[in-house]
Amino acid sequence: MSLTFVFIGAGNLATQLAINLNNNGHTVLQVFSRTEKSAKTLAEKVNAAYTTFPEEICSEADIYVVALKDSAFETILPFIHFGEKLVVHCSGSLPLSVLGKYATQFGVFYPLQTFSKNRPVNFQDIPVFVEANSKENETRIFRLAQTISGKVSVLDSEKRKYLHIAAVFACNFVNHFYAVSAEILKSKGISFDVLRPLIMETALKVQEMEPAKAQTGPAVRFDRNIILSHEQELENFPEYRELYRFISESIFKFHQKLE
């Protein structure tokens, strides 16, 4: 099955998805982005045309992939005439129904992963969650997803919303803690590299056991002396001190419920 695509958006997810589709025998006809640099950069990677005007988006593609930030849907999509073509969005937070006022055939193609433009990913290992406004379209999107991923599931909008929330905790918030850790270490002239083995082991542990059982540190037992000492040392980082206190209390209360 070889299909043709137009990408509406040229960000991190769009870049990796377009490249993987192209590498698996599909064809990207055109890339749209509001900035010429982004549109051209992705278009060159997949040998496609590009435009910065939604009115110039071609009408020949089999599937239109909307990979915009959520707030941009209402400013871009009203200017595109999709006709009877299949339109999918890649958002974890927006419901399927958001596309109903722009297209008659629509669905969701949601890959659960963190993406960066210049870091290749293996889509075969990425869970992809699909949904559609008809059984026929659901089958089409499901089969499409199977051409690049070995982990495809149907998931409705309500459950996908909670999946996205969980992903924010597991990925975005955790990565923010890495950034905070790096800043604290930098203030004392210590390289973030010293934390990499700890980060790796923590990630590996939750591959083999429940996250709650992998939890260690002073917050689990609420070791007040250590916690207060850490808070005092964070006097030059008042925002992080509050974050440290809040998270420590959250960990302790969470594990108290498990006992």
C-alpha positions in Angstrom: 0.0 0.0 0.0 1.6 3.2 -1.2 -0.2 6.5 -0.4 0.4 10.2 -1.0 0.4 12.8 1.7 0.3 16.5 2.4 1.7 17.7 5.7 0.1 20.7 7.3 2.8 21.6 9.8 6.5 21.0 9.7 7.5 20.7 13.4 9.2 17.9 15.3 6.5 15.3 14.9 5.7 16.2 11.3 9.4 15.9 10.4 9.9 12.5 11.8 6.5 11.1 10.6 7.1 12.4 7.1 10.6 11.0 6.9 9.4 7.6 8.1 6.4 7.5 5.7 8.8 8.4 2.9 11.2 5.7 3.9 8.4 3.1 3.9 7.3 3.6 0.3 4.8 6.4 0.7 5.1 9.8 -1.0 4.9 13.3 0.5 3.6 15.6 -2.2 3.7 18.9 -0.3 4.6 20.5 3.1 2.8 23.5 4.5 4.2 25.7 7.2 3.7 29.3 8.2 7.4 29.9 7.9 9.3 29.3 4.7 12.4 28.0 6.4 10.5 25.2 8.2 8.4 24.2 5.1 11.4 24.2 2.8 13.6 22.2 5.3 11.2 19.4 5.7 10.2 19.4 2.0 13.8 18.9 1.0 14.2 15.9 3.3 11.3 14.1 1.6 11.6 15.5 -1.9 8.3 17.4 -1.8 7.0 20.8 -2.8 6.2 23.3 -0.1 4.1 26.4 0.5 3.4 28.9 3.2 -0.1 29.7 2.0 -3.0 27.4 3.1 -4.9 28.4 0.0 -2.1 26.8 -2.2 -2.3 23.4 -0.6 -2.7 20.8 -3.3 -5.9 18.7 -3.6 -4.3 15.5 -5.0 -3.1 13.7 -1.9 -4.8 10.6 -0.4 -4.3 11.8 3.2 -3.8 15.2 4.8 -1.8 15.1 8.1 -2.5 18.0 10.4 0.5 18.4 12.7 -0.1 21.9 14.0 -0.1 23.1 17.6 -3.6 22.9 18.9 -4.2 26.6 18.9 -3.4 26.9 15.2 -6.3 24.7 13.9 -8.8 27.5 13.7 -6.4 29.9 12.0 -5.2 27.5 9.3 -7.8 24.8 8.5 -10.7 27.1 7.5 -8.6 28.1 4.4 -8.1 24.6 3.1 -10.7 22.8 0.9 -10.3 19.1 1.7 -13.4 17.9 -0.2 -13.8 14.1 0.4 -10.2 13.5 1.2 -9.1 11.8 4.5 -7.8 14.3 7.1 -6.0 13.1 10.3 -4.6 15.1 13.2 -1.8 14.0 15.5 -2.8 15.6 18.7 -3.0 13.8 22.0 -5.3 16.4 23.6 -7.8 17.3 20.9 -10.8 15.1 20.3 -11.6 13.5 17.0 -14.6 15.8 16.5 -12.4 18.9 16.2 -11.9 18.0 12.5 -15.7 17.7 11.8 -16.2 21.3 10.8 -13.3 21.2 8.3 -13.6 17.7 6.6 -16.2 15.0 5.9 -13.6 12.1 6.2 -11.4 12.4 9.3 -9.5 10.6 12.0 -6.6 10.6 14.4 -3.1 9.3 14.0 -1.4 9.7 17.4 2.2 8.4 17.9 3.1 8.3 21.6 6.7 9.5 21.6 8.8 12.6 22.1 10.2 13.9 18.8 13.0 16.2 17.8 13.6 17.4 14.2 17.2 16.1 14.0 17.0 13.0 16.1 15.9 9.9 14.1 13.4 7.6 15.6 12.4 4.0 14.8 8.6 4.1 14.4 8.4 0.3 14.6 8.8 0.6 18.3 6.4 3.6 18.8 2.8 2.9 19.9 0.4 4.6 17.5 -3.2 5.2 18.5 -5.9 5.7 15.8 -9.5 6.8 15.7 -11.9 7.8 12.9 -15.4 9.1 12.1 -16.3 5.8 10.4 -15.3 2.2 10.5 -14.0 2.4 7.0 -11.7 5.3 7.8 -10.6 3.6 11.0 -9.5 0.6 9.0 -7.6 2.9 6.5 -5.7 4.7 9.2 -5.0 1.5 11.1 -3.5 -0.2 8.0 -1.5 2.9 7.3 -0.1 2.9 10.8 0.9 -0.7 10.4 3.1 0.2 7.5 5.5 2.1 9.9 4.7 0.8 13.4 4.4 -2.6 15.0 2.3 -1.3 17.8 -1.0 0.0 16.5 -4.2 0.3 18.6 -7.6 1.9 18.4 -8.3 4.4 21.2 -11.1 6.9 21.6 -10.7 10.6 22.3 -11.6 10.4 26.0 -9.0 7.7 26.8 -6.4 9.4 24.5 -6.8 12.6 26.5 -5.8 10.8 29.7 -3.0 9.0 27.9 -1.6 12.4 26.8 -1.8 13.7 30.4 0.1 10.6 31.6 2.7 11.2 28.9 3.2 14.8 30.0 4.0 13.6 33.5 6.2 10.8 32.3 8.1 12.8 29.6 7.7 16.5 29.7 7.7 17.0 33.5 10.6 14.5 33.9 12.6 16.3 31.3 12.0 19.6 33.1 13.5 18.0 36.2 16.6 17.1 34.2 16.8 20.8 33.2 16.4 21.9 36.8 19.1 19.4 37.9 21.5 20.7 35.2 21.0 24.2 36.4 21.6 23.3 40.0 24.8 21.4 39.1 26.0 24.1 36.8 25.8 26.6 39.8 28.5 24.5 41.5 30.6 23.7 38.4 29.4 20.1 38.1 28.7 18.5 34.8 25.3 17.0 34.1 27.1 14.0 32.8 27.5 12.6 36.3 23.7 12.1 36.4 23.4 10.1 33.1 24.0 6.6 34.6 21.5 7.4 37.4 18.9 8.5 34.8 19.5 5.4 32.7 19.2 3.0 35.6 16.0 4.7 36.7 14.5 4.4 33.2 15.6 0.7 33.0 14.1 -0.2 36.3 10.6 0.8 35.3 10.9 -1.5 32.3 11.0 -4.4 34.7 8.9 -3.3 37.7 6.0 -1.1 38.6 7.1 2.6 38.9 5.8 2.8 42.5 8.0 -0.1 43.5 11.0 1.5 41.9 10.7 4.7 44.0 13.6 5.4 46.3 14.9 8.5 48.1 14.2 10.5 51.2 10.7 11.5 50.2 9.3 7.9 50.3 10.0 7.6 54.0 9.8 11.4 54.4 13.2 11.7 56.0 12.6 15.2 57.5 16.3 15.9 58.3 17.5 15.3 54.8 14.5 17.1 53.2 15.0 20.2 55.4 18.7 20.1 54.7 18.1 20.0 50.9 15.5 22.9 51.2 18.1 25.0 53.0 20.7 24.4 50.3 18.2 25.5 47.7 17.8 29.0 49.2 19.4 30.5 46.1 16.7 28.6 44.0 13.5 29.6 45.8 11.3 28.4 42.9 13.0 25.0 42.9 12.8 24.8 46.7 9.0 25.1 46.5 9.0 22.5 43.8 11.2 20.2 45.8 8.9 20.5 48.9 5.7 20.0 46.9 7.0 16.9 45.0 8.4 15.4 48.2 5.1 15.7 49.9 3.4 14.2 46.9 5.7 11.2 46.8 5.2 10.6 50.6 1.4 10.9 50.4 1.3 8.6 47.3 3.2 5.9 49.1 1.3 6.2 52.3 -1.8 5.3 50.3 -0.1 2.1 49.1 0.7 0.8 52.6 
